[in-house]
Amino acid sequence: MNYSKCKIITKDGSSTFRIDRLKESYHSIHGAVTESNFIYVNEGFNFWNLQNPNKTCRILELGYGTGLMTYLTLLEASKKRKKVVFTSLEAFPLTNVEIKLLGYNDLFQDSNTTIDFNTFSKLSWDKLVLPTNFFKLTKKQIRFEDFNPQTSFDLIYYDAFGAHAQPELWNSECMKKCFDLLSNKGVWVSYCAKGSVRRGLNEAGFSTQRLPGPPGKREMLRAIKS
Ligand SMILES: C[S@@+](CC[C@H](N)C(=O)[O-])C[C@H]1O[C@@H](n2cnc3c(N)ncnc32)[C@H](O)[C@@H]1O
């Protein structure tokens, strides 16, 4: 996936990359930070935390990309003093130079955390690292299709590029794989609200919910392993 990318400024002022060849961007053009917080941190992480106040949350992200969603989850974990073990998969890592271009370090300068975004984004791949007392991270350079872990997860952030660009990541086999990767009552969240994806999730055994989406997006999906 060695397509050329250009930096764009989204509507909330935060930047992201756009890949014209795929007609895709790494985050919503209506707000990269807004979308990531709305869908993944609030409807995913905070939703799971409400049901499991005293448990460590084991999160799997499909698509580390810029690291923005991972870092926003780290900030929320620090704020809530909630322990997180985070695994993020990325088949085509961006370079540190590309990530730096997005200027996220300046965006989070006032965040009350022990690690700034630039230091965070240079953490090693394929190794367990502990950027804060609350956050254990493994970034894995691997395709989701090839990932076969021994452990299970409580929450999946499913953030592949759209189905028109990567149909192979939205089929019912992938939804079944997510189901198998999750613990009982585990939660799957995504920006995607496509009927075919929802049907794949239901077929896999999930209970699904269509929720109001972030700015610029009518709906999003959340699925629960029940
Ligand atoms: C929408 S972007 C993810 C954005 C990311 N969550 C962030 O906060 O920047 C989708 C990501 O999935 C990655 N990807 C594409 N195919 C993949 C695959 N088969 N397995 C794992 N990652 C993949 C892409 O390289 C890209 O970084």
The ligand as an ORCA input file, in Angstrom:
! r2SCAN-3c Opt
* xyz 0 1
  C      -8.171      4.291      8.500
  S      -6.459      3.979      8.700
  C      -6.292      3.811     10.459
  C      -6.100      5.138     11.157
  C      -5.575      4.967     12.564
  N      -6.478      4.279     13.427
  C      -5.131      6.302     13.119
  O      -5.579      6.715     14.222
  O      -4.319      6.940     12.464
  C      -6.355      2.279      8.200
  C      -5.014      1.650      8.500
  O      -5.085      0.248      8.280
  C      -3.861     -0.183      7.720
  N      -4.085     -1.478      7.052
  C      -4.481     -1.689      5.779
  N      -4.620     -3.009      5.539
  C      -4.324     -3.649      6.695
  C      -4.302     -5.016      7.084
  N      -4.621     -5.975      6.233
  N      -3.948     -5.321      8.354
  C      -3.596     -4.345      9.228
  N      -3.596     -3.012      8.909
  C      -3.972     -2.677      7.673
  C      -3.506      0.945      6.788
  O      -2.143      0.932      6.430
  C      -3.890      2.159      7.604
  O      -2.830      2.603      8.412
*
